[in-house]
Amino acid sequence: MKQIKAEVINISEVKPGIFNILMKAPYIAKNAKAGQFVEVLCNNGAAKNCTGGPLLRRPFGVHNAKGENIEILFKVLGKGTEYLSQKKAGDILDVIGPLGNGFDIKEGRLAVIAGGGMGIAPLLFAAKQTKNPLIFLGARNEAELPCKEKFENLGKLILTTDDGSLGEKCFLNIPLERVLKENKNAVIYACGPHPMLKCLADLGVKYGVEVQVSLEEKMACGIGVCQGCPVELKNKDTKYKLVCKDGPVFNAEDVVW
């Protein structure tokens, strides 16, 4: 983990309100593992029409890492991400990372990638660390399912939307369960809304399949100092652990849902 100055190489709005930032961050690109995250100071070097900005950093999963560069993918949800969306090429970001514990990629077993909504953000990097994965991406509608084209050449891609505007009209657990019925020698790597992750955890128990979940929580410090992102665990020496320090990836069967 290091605090670095990262130069914005490119920023693009990939879907309405959803942005991708490519930044030069050699140390993070070299050391990041799939599932880890970075903390970005969103008010540093803000656009000229912005004043001030949030004091606390914002956490973002590493969307991709290649060469000297990393990418983050985010949706504008508040002032922090609004400020970040107004960055330009050449701007400098204050970034800390890589942080947390990532996915434990298992060889010799079918890799199943499962991302819901903006939970797809850290899963591109994870998919690239696996061989011939099955990739399930779901969202409420097509407008909220960005960057699917980045996944298309990595493995078989199955898309679902709540309204049927893209792919199958259902939740992603429906086609995913059909796969588990035929192949129990699998590992699920998942990120998305809490109800979706709970559903996948239940499927893991039902079919005896390992499920690794990347939890999404509000974070202040990102390094375990503020104690602001606890997750309750079962059958552990300590009842609570921290999403930022001990996660964000946990074994689904260890989480109290």
BATORPA-804303 format. One record per residue (C-alpha): residue in one letter; x, y, z; residue number from 1. Coordinates in nm, 4 decimals. Layout:
BEGIN
r->A, c1->X, c2->Y, c3->Z, k->NUM
...
end
This chain:
BEGIN
r->M, c1->0.0000, c2->0.0000, c3->0.0000, k->1
r->K, c1->0.1232, c2->0.3451, c3->-0.0946, k->2
r->Q, c1->-0.0144, c2->0.6957, c3->-0.1221, k->3
r->I, c1->0.0605, c2->0.8121, c3->-0.4748, k->4
r->K, c1->-0.0124, c2->1.0872, c3->-0.7238, k->5
r->A, c1->-0.1852, c2->0.9348, c3->-1.0251, k->6
r->E, c1->-0.2251, c2->1.1192, c3->-1.3538, k->7
r->V, c1->-0.5605, c2->1.0891, c3->-1.5284, k->8
r->I, c1->-0.4958, c2->0.9564, c3->-1.8783, k->9
r->N, c1->-0.8553, c2->0.9347, c3->-1.9923, k->10
r->I, c1->-1.2052, c2->0.9700, c3->-1.8498, k->11
r->S, c1->-1.5178, c2->0.8612, c3->-2.0350, k->12
r->E, c1->-1.8898, c2->0.8428, c3->-1.9604, k->13
r->V, c1->-1.9656, c2->0.4844, c3->-2.0617, k->14
r->K, c1->-2.3343, c2->0.5034, c3->-1.9685, k->15
r->P, c1->-2.5396, c2->0.8000, c3->-1.8466, k->16
r->G, c1->-2.3943, c2->0.8868, c3->-1.5046, k->17
r->I, c1->-2.1387, c2->0.6032, c3->-1.5146, k->18
r->F, c1->-1.7722, c2->0.6887, c3->-1.5676, k->19
r->N, c1->-1.4469, c2->0.5050, c3->-1.6373, k->20
r->I, c1->-1.1148, c2->0.6623, c3->-1.5382, k->21
r->L, c1->-0.7839, c2->0.5369, c3->-1.6714, k->22
r->M, c1->-0.4933, c2->0.6639, c3->-1.4599, k->23
r->K, c1->-0.1193, c2->0.6153, c3->-1.4475, k->24
r->A, c1->-0.0361, c2->0.4373, c3->-1.1217, k->25
r->P, c1->0.2639, c2->0.2034, c3->-1.1746, k->26
r->Y, c1->0.2962, c2->0.0865, c3->-0.8131, k->27
r->I, c1->-0.0720, c2->-0.0032, c3->-0.7802, k->28
r->A, c1->-0.0862, c2->-0.1616, c3->-1.1255, k->29
r->K, c1->0.2083, c2->-0.3859, c3->-1.0389, k->30
r->N, c1->0.0882, c2->-0.4907, c3->-0.6938, k->31
r->A, c1->-0.2917, c2->-0.4990, c3->-0.7137, k->32
r->K, c1->-0.4779, c2->-0.8291, c3->-0.6944, k->33
r->A, c1->-0.8264, c2->-0.8910, c3->-0.8256, k->34
r->G, c1->-1.0809, c2->-0.7768, c3->-0.5689, k->35
r->Q, c1->-0.8626, c2->-0.5151, c3->-0.4019, k->36
r->F, c1->-0.9553, c2->-0.1469, c3->-0.4015, k->37
r->V, c1->-0.8124, c2->0.2044, c3->-0.3925, k->38
r->E, c1->-0.9104, c2->0.5143, c3->-0.1946, k->39
r->V, c1->-0.9314, c2->0.8357, c3->-0.3974, k->40
r->L, c1->-0.9359, c2->1.1914, c3->-0.2661, k->41
r->C, c1->-1.2099, c2->1.3324, c3->-0.4875, k->42
r->N, c1->-1.1604, c2->1.7025, c3->-0.4144, k->43
r->N, c1->-0.7903, c2->1.7171, c3->-0.4995, k->44
r->G, c1->-0.7422, c2->1.9132, c3->-0.8214, k->45
r->A, c1->-1.1175, c2->1.9529, c3->-0.8685, k->46
r->A, c1->-1.2536, c2->2.1106, c3->-1.1819, k->47
r->K, c1->-1.2438, c2->2.4917, c3->-1.1947, k->48
r->N, c1->-1.6170, c2->2.5261, c3->-1.1434, k->49
r->C, c1->-1.5977, c2->2.3233, c3->-0.8209, k->50
r->T, c1->-1.4994, c2->2.4590, c3->-0.4823, k->51
r->G, c1->-1.4046, c2->2.2652, c3->-0.1742, k->52
r->G, c1->-1.5149, c2->1.9035, c3->-0.1870, k->53
r->P, c1->-1.5569, c2->1.6017, c3->0.0389, k->54
r->L, c1->-1.2980, c2->1.5577, c3->0.3120, k->55
r->L, c1->-1.3075, c2->1.1777, c3->0.3118, k->56
r->R, c1->-1.1727, c2->0.9599, c3->0.0363, k->57
r->R, c1->-1.3973, c2->0.7338, c3->-0.1707, k->58
r->P, c1->-1.3274, c2->0.3607, c3->-0.2216, k->59
r->F, c1->-1.3264, c2->0.2089, c3->-0.5701, k->60
r->G, c1->-1.2558, c2->-0.1482, c3->-0.6715, k->61
r->V, c1->-0.9701, c2->-0.1908, c3->-0.9176, k->62
r->H, c1->-1.1591, c2->-0.2369, c3->-1.2443, k->63
r->N, c1->-0.8495, c2->-0.3254, c3->-1.4439, k->64
r->A, c1->-0.4703, c2->-0.3107, c3->-1.4190, k->65
r->K, c1->-0.2343, c2->-0.3314, c3->-1.7137, k->66
r->G, c1->0.1198, c2->-0.2095, c3->-1.7564, k->67
r->E, c1->0.1568, c2->0.1108, c3->-1.5551, k->68
r->N, c1->-0.2125, c2->0.1930, c3->-1.5533, k->69
r->I, c1->-0.5231, c2->0.1097, c3->-1.3561, k->70
r->E, c1->-0.8903, c2->0.1786, c3->-1.4192, k->71
r->I, c1->-1.1824, c2->0.2510, c3->-1.1900, k->72
r->L, c1->-1.5500, c2->0.2371, c3->-1.2849, k->73
r->F, c1->-1.8075, c2->0.4309, c3->-1.0850, k->74
r->K, c1->-2.1567, c2->0.5777, c3->-1.0841, k->75
r->V, c1->-2.2219, c2->0.9365, c3->-0.9762, k->76
r->L, c1->-2.4140, c2->0.9062, c3->-0.6493, k->77
r->G, c1->-2.3050, c2->1.2093, c3->-0.4456, k->78
r->K, c1->-2.0677, c2->1.5030, c3->-0.4264, k->79
r->G, c1->-1.7532, c2->1.2903, c3->-0.4167, k->80
r->T, c1->-1.8272, c2->1.0985, c3->-0.7345, k->81
r->E, c1->-1.9684, c2->1.4125, c3->-0.8966, k->82
r->Y, c1->-1.6368, c2->1.5905, c3->-0.8408, k->83
r->L, c1->-1.4480, c2->1.2870, c3->-0.9676, k->84
r->S, c1->-1.6596, c2->1.2717, c3->-1.2841, k->85
r->Q, c1->-1.5437, c2->1.6240, c3->-1.3737, k->86
r->K, c1->-1.1755, c2->1.5346, c3->-1.3871, k->87
r->K, c1->-0.9879, c2->1.5822, c3->-1.7121, k->88
r->A, c1->-0.6899, c2->1.4147, c3->-1.8748, k->89
r->G, c1->-0.3768, c2->1.5497, c3->-1.7116, k->90
r->D, c1->-0.5368, c2->1.6069, c3->-1.3712, k->91
r->I, c1->-0.3595, c2->1.4520, c3->-1.0733, k->92
r->L, c1->-0.5433, c2->1.2289, c3->-0.8270, k->93
r->D, c1->-0.4321, c2->1.1521, c3->-0.4712, k->94
r->V, c1->-0.4737, c2->0.7739, c3->-0.4444, k->95
r->I, c1->-0.3985, c2->0.5144, c3->-0.1744, k->96
r->G, c1->-0.3722, c2->0.1487, c3->-0.2683, k->97
r->P, c1->-0.3901, c2->-0.1320, c3->-0.3284, k->98
r->L, c1->-0.6027, c2->-0.1983, c3->-0.0202, k->99
r->G, c1->-0.7807, c2->-0.4958, c3->0.1333, k->100
r->N, c1->-0.7780, c2->-0.8641, c3->0.0503, k->101
r->G, c1->-0.8839, c2->-0.9809, c3->-0.2929, k->102
r->F, c1->-1.0239, c2->-1.2975, c3->-0.4462, k->103
r->D, c1->-0.8492, c2->-1.6291, c3->-0.3929, k->104
r->I, c1->-0.8456, c2->-1.7519, c3->-0.7522, k->105
r->K, c1->-0.8638, c2->-2.1322, c3->-0.7634, k->106
r->E, c1->-0.7113, c2->-2.3249, c3->-1.0520, k->107
r->G, c1->-0.8626, c2->-2.6437, c3->-1.1901, k->108
r->R, c1->-1.2215, c2->-2.5450, c3->-1.1126, k->109
r->L, c1->-1.4836, c2->-2.3701, c3->-1.3213, k->110
r->A, c1->-1.4657, c2->-1.9959, c3->-1.2533, k->111
r->V, c1->-1.8079, c2->-1.8339, c3->-1.2314, k->112
r->I, c1->-1.8070, c2->-1.4527, c3->-1.2304, k->113
r->A, c1->-2.1283, c2->-1.2947, c3->-1.0987, k->114
r->G, c1->-2.1761, c2->-0.9178, c3->-1.0997, k->115
r->G, c1->-2.4882, c2->-0.7188, c3->-1.0226, k->116
r->G, c1->-2.5200, c2->-0.3501, c3->-1.1169, k->117
r->M, c1->-2.2070, c2->-0.1537, c3->-1.0314, k->118
r->G, c1->-2.0784, c2->-0.4676, c3->-0.8616, k->119
r->I, c1->-1.9296, c2->-0.5554, c3->-1.1989, k->120
r->A, c1->-1.6578, c2->-0.2927, c3->-1.1374, k->121
r->P, c1->-1.3965, c2->-0.5174, c3->-0.9662, k->122
r->L, c1->-1.4934, c2->-0.8283, c3->-1.1621, k->123
r->L, c1->-1.3278, c2->-0.7439, c3->-1.4932, k->124
r->F, c1->-0.9890, c2->-0.7706, c3->-1.3247, k->125
r->A, c1->-1.0999, c2->-1.0947, c3->-1.1590, k->126
r->A, c1->-1.2237, c2->-1.2428, c3->-1.4863, k->127
r->K, c1->-0.8863, c2->-1.1730, c3->-1.6457, k->128
r->Q, c1->-0.7152, c2->-1.3804, c3->-1.3746, k->129
r->T, c1->-0.9213, c2->-1.6903, c3->-1.4564, k->130
r->K, c1->-0.9321, c2->-1.9299, c3->-1.7512, k->131
r->N, c1->-1.2471, c2->-1.9616, c3->-1.9621, k->132
r->P, c1->-1.4829, c2->-1.8256, c3->-1.6980, k->133
r->L, c1->-1.8600, c2->-1.8207, c3->-1.7139, k->134
r->I, c1->-1.9569, c2->-1.4566, c3->-1.6661, k->135
r->F, c1->-2.2999, c2->-1.3549, c3->-1.5377, k->136
r->L, c1->-2.3783, c2->-0.9832, c3->-1.5415, k->137
r->G, c1->-2.7132, c2->-0.8442, c3->-1.4300, k->138
r->A, c1->-2.8772, c2->-0.5081, c3->-1.3713, k->139
r->R, c1->-3.2173, c2->-0.3423, c3->-1.3526, k->140
r->N, c1->-3.1971, c2->-0.2410, c3->-1.7190, k->141
r->E, c1->-2.9550, c2->-0.2019, c3->-2.0086, k->142
r->A, c1->-2.8634, c2->0.1557, c3->-1.9109, k->143
r->E, c1->-2.7264, c2->0.0310, c3->-1.5788, k->144
r->L, c1->-2.5111, c2->-0.2464, c3->-1.7236, k->145
r->P, c1->-2.1893, c2->-0.0810, c3->-1.8445, k->146
r->C, c1->-1.8812, c2->-0.2197, c3->-2.0134, k->147
r->K, c1->-2.0236, c2->-0.5560, c3->-2.1106, k->148
r->E, c1->-1.8072, c2->-0.5477, c3->-2.4240, k->149
r->K, c1->-1.4959, c2->-0.5661, c3->-2.2042, k->150
r->F, c1->-1.6072, c2->-0.9077, c3->-2.0803, k->151
r->E, c1->-1.7068, c2->-1.0571, c3->-2.4157, k->152
r->N, c1->-1.3670, c2->-1.1968, c3->-2.5110, k->153
r->L, c1->-1.2826, c2->-1.3306, c3->-2.1658, k->154
r->G, c1->-1.5339, c2->-1.6147, c3->-2.1478, k->155
r->K, c1->-1.8952, c2->-1.7079, c3->-2.2066, k->156
r->L, c1->-2.1108, c2->-1.4066, c3->-2.1174, k->157
r->I, c1->-2.4660, c2->-1.4397, c3->-1.9841, k->158
r->L, c1->-2.6643, c2->-1.1179, c3->-1.9385, k->159
r->T, c1->-2.9818, c2->-1.0573, c3->-1.7393, k->160
r->T, c1->-3.1952, c2->-0.7504, c3->-1.6703, k->161
r->D, c1->-3.4992, c2->-0.7029, c3->-1.4497, k->162
r->D, c1->-3.6973, c2->-0.5479, c3->-1.7357, k->163
r->G, c1->-3.5707, c2->-0.7679, c3->-2.0173, k->164
r->S, c1->-3.4091, c2->-0.4771, c3->-2.2051, k->165
r->L, c1->-3.0870, c2->-0.6806, c3->-2.2381, k->166
r->G, c1->-3.0397, c2->-1.0542, c3->-2.2109, k->167
r->E, c1->-3.2777, c2->-1.2756, c3->-2.0158, k->168
r->K, c1->-3.5550, c2->-1.1113, c3->-1.8142, k->169
r->C, c1->-3.4731, c2->-1.2417, c3->-1.4662, k->170
r->F, c1->-3.2275, c2->-1.2131, c3->-1.1805, k->171
r->L, c1->-2.8838, c2->-1.3564, c3->-1.2596, k->172
r->N, c1->-2.9180, c2->-1.6314, c3->-1.0008, k->173
r->I, c1->-3.1706, c2->-1.8085, c3->-1.2288, k->174
r->P, c1->-2.9336, c2->-1.8978, c3->-1.5160, k->175
r->L, c1->-2.6453, c2->-1.9329, c3->-1.2712, k->176
r->E, c1->-2.8293, c2->-2.2029, c3->-1.0793, k->177
r->R, c1->-2.8881, c2->-2.3937, c3->-1.4021, k->178
r->V, c1->-2.5099, c2->-2.4100, c3->-1.4434, k->179
r->L, c1->-2.4523, c2->-2.5278, c3->-1.0858, k->180
r->K, c1->-2.6957, c2->-2.8150, c3->-1.1350, k->181
r->E, c1->-2.4643, c2->-2.9505, c3->-1.4045, k->182
r->N, c1->-2.1254, c2->-2.8477, c3->-1.2649, k->183
r->K, c1->-2.0539, c2->-2.8443, c3->-0.8929, k->184
r->N, c1->-1.6756, c2->-2.8255, c3->-0.9386, k->185
r->A, c1->-1.6977, c2->-2.4467, c3->-0.9508, k->186
r->V, c1->-1.6054, c2->-2.1346, c3->-0.7581, k->187
r->I, c1->-1.8240, c2->-1.8239, c3->-0.7675, k->188
r->Y, c1->-1.6569, c2->-1.4825, c3->-0.7515, k->189
r->A, c1->-1.9270, c2->-1.2250, c3->-0.6884, k->190
r->C, c1->-1.9913, c2->-0.8581, c3->-0.6212, k->191
r->G, c1->-2.3192, c2->-0.6722, c3->-0.6169, k->192
r->P, c1->-2.6190, c2->-0.5775, c3->-0.4021, k->193
r->H, c1->-2.6518, c2->-0.7470, c3->-0.0634, k->194
r->P, c1->-2.9682, c2->-0.9452, c3->-0.1540, k->195
r->M, c1->-2.7984, c2->-1.0847, c3->-0.4641, k->196
r->L, c1->-2.4937, c2->-1.1939, c3->-0.2655, k->197
r->K, c1->-2.7129, c2->-1.3579, c3->-0.0022, k->198
r->C, c1->-2.8931, c2->-1.5484, c3->-0.2764, k->199
r->L, c1->-2.5631, c2->-1.6706, c3->-0.4181, k->200
r->A, c1->-2.4479, c2->-1.7687, c3->-0.0708, k->201
r->D, c1->-2.7621, c2->-1.9836, c3->-0.0388, k->202
r->L, c1->-2.6906, c2->-2.1432, c3->-0.3764, k->203
r->G, c1->-2.3390, c2->-2.2215, c3->-0.2607, k->204
r->V, c1->-2.4754, c2->-2.4084, c3->0.0400, k->205
r->K, c1->-2.7380, c2->-2.5854, c3->-0.1694, k->206
r->Y, c1->-2.4905, c2->-2.7192, c3->-0.4267, k->207
r->G, c1->-2.1766, c2->-2.7408, c3->-0.2144, k->208
r->V, c1->-1.9992, c2->-2.4732, c3->-0.4174, k->209
r->E, c1->-1.7507, c2->-2.2195, c3->-0.2816, k->210
r->V, c1->-1.8716, c2->-1.8606, c3->-0.3062, k->211
r->Q, c1->-1.6390, c2->-1.5655, c3->-0.2572, k->212
r->V, c1->-1.8183, c2->-1.2326, c3->-0.2173, k->213
r->S, c1->-1.6817, c2->-0.8803, c3->-0.2399, k->214
r->L, c1->-1.8876, c2->-0.6723, c3->0.0011, k->215
r->E, c1->-1.9834, c2->-0.3123, c3->-0.0655, k->216
r->E, c1->-1.9815, c2->-0.0870, c3->0.2407, k->217
r->K, c1->-1.9368, c2->0.2800, c3->0.3117, k->218
r->M, c1->-1.5789, c2->0.3428, c3->0.4213, k->219
r->A, c1->-1.4074, c2->0.6422, c3->0.5767, k->220
r->C, c1->-1.0385, c2->0.5579, c3->0.6138, k->221
r->G, c1->-1.0069, c2->0.2357, c3->0.4119, k->222
r->I, c1->-0.7339, c2->0.0957, c3->0.6378, k->223
r->G, c1->-0.9213, c2->-0.0188, c3->0.9494, k->224
r->V, c1->-0.8576, c2->0.2786, c3->1.1753, k->225
r->C, c1->-1.2067, c2->0.4291, c3->1.1928, k->226
r->Q, c1->-1.3835, c2->0.0928, c3->1.2497, k->227
r->G, c1->-1.6682, c2->0.2162, c3->1.0311, k->228
r->C, c1->-1.7293, c2->-0.0841, c3->0.8051, k->229
r->P, c1->-1.7899, c2->-0.3909, c3->1.0254, k->230
r->V, c1->-1.9330, c2->-0.7158, c3->0.8913, k->231
r->E, c1->-2.0737, c2->-0.9804, c3->1.1223, k->232
r->L, c1->-1.9236, c2->-1.3268, c3->1.0827, k->233
r->K, c1->-2.0175, c2->-1.6672, c3->1.2214, k->234
r->N, c1->-1.7993, c2->-1.9448, c3->1.3614, k->235
r->K, c1->-1.5049, c2->-1.7099, c3->1.4010, k->236
r->D, c1->-1.2884, c2->-1.6058, c3->1.6948, k->237
r->T, c1->-1.4036, c2->-1.2478, c3->1.6480, k->238
r->K, c1->-1.7698, c2->-1.1696, c3->1.5862, k->239
r->Y, c1->-1.6971, c2->-0.8748, c3->1.3594, k->240
r->K, c1->-1.4335, c2->-0.7995, c3->1.0995, k->241
r->L, c1->-1.3770, c2->-0.4934, c3->0.8832, k->242
r->V, c1->-1.4688, c2->-0.4860, c3->0.5163, k->243
r->C, c1->-1.1780, c2->-0.2548, c3->0.4332, k->244
r->K, c1->-0.9008, c2->-0.4324, c3->0.6226, k->245
r->D, c1->-1.0120, c2->-0.7960, c3->0.6400, k->246
r->G, c1->-1.2110, c2->-0.7889, c3->0.3155, k->247
r->P, c1->-1.3649, c2->-0.6712, c3->0.0995, k->248
r->V, c1->-1.3669, c2->-1.0343, c3->-0.0133, k->249
r->F, c1->-1.5057, c2->-1.2938, c3->0.2268, k->250
r->N, c1->-1.6153, c2->-1.6533, c3->0.1995, k->251
r->A, c1->-1.9936, c2->-1.6296, c3->0.1734, k->252
r->E, c1->-2.0532, c2->-1.9096, c3->0.4226, k->253
r->D, c1->-1.8717, c2->-1.7094, c3->0.6911, k->254
r->V, c1->-2.0978, c2->-1.4031, c3->0.6621, k->255
r->V, c1->-2.4081, c2->-1.3501, c3->0.8762, k->256
r->W, c1->-2.6625, c2->-1.2549, c3->0.6124, k->257
end
